[in-house]
Amino acid sequence: MDALLRVNNLQKNLPVYSGGILRKKVTNYARAVDGVTFTIGRGEVLPATFPKH
C-alpha cells in the first residue's frame, strides 16, 4: 500500500488539574492514547471526533 500517513506507537497524556480557578496546577496525567499504530493509504478516509468545549 502507498501510505500517505503512517503513525507508529502514538501516545498522548492529558494533564489533570486541581486547586481551583486561581491556583490551578497539574497534579497528575491521564493516559488518553497509548500505543496506537495506523496507516492511511491513498483514497482512504480517517473519521475523527473532537471534544466539544
C-alpha positions in Angstrom: 0.0 0.0 0.0 1.2 3.5 -0.8 1.0 5.2 2.6 0.1 8.9 2.7 0.2 8.9 6.5 1.8 6.4 8.9 1.7 6.6 12.7 3.6 4.2 14.9 3.1 3.8 18.7 1.1 7.1 19.2 0.9 8.1 22.9 -0.8 11.1 24.4 -1.2 12.0 28.1 -3.5 14.8 29.2 -2.9 16.9 32.3 -5.2 16.6 35.3 -5.6 19.9 37.2 -6.6 20.7 40.8 -6.6 23.6 43.1 -9.4 25.8 41.9 -9.6 28.6 39.4 -6.8 30.9 40.8 -4.4 28.2 42.0 -4.8 25.7 39.2 -1.9 23.3 38.9 -1.2 20.0 37.2 -1.3 17.2 39.8 -1.4 14.1 37.5 -1.7 12.9 33.9 -4.4 10.8 32.3 -3.4 8.4 29.5 -5.7 9.3 26.6 -4.0 7.1 23.9 -1.3 4.5 24.3 0.4 2.5 21.6 -1.9 3.3 18.6 -0.5 2.4 15.2 -2.2 3.0 11.8 -1.6 3.8 8.2 -3.8 5.8 5.8 -3.4 5.0 2.2 -4.4 6.8 -1.0 -8.2 7.0 -1.3 -8.8 6.1 2.4 -10.6 8.3 4.9 -9.9 8.7 8.6 -13.0 9.6 10.6 -12.3 11.8 13.6 -14.3 13.2 16.5 -13.3 16.1 18.7 -14.4 17.1 22.2 -17.0 19.9 22.5 -15.8 22.6 24.9 
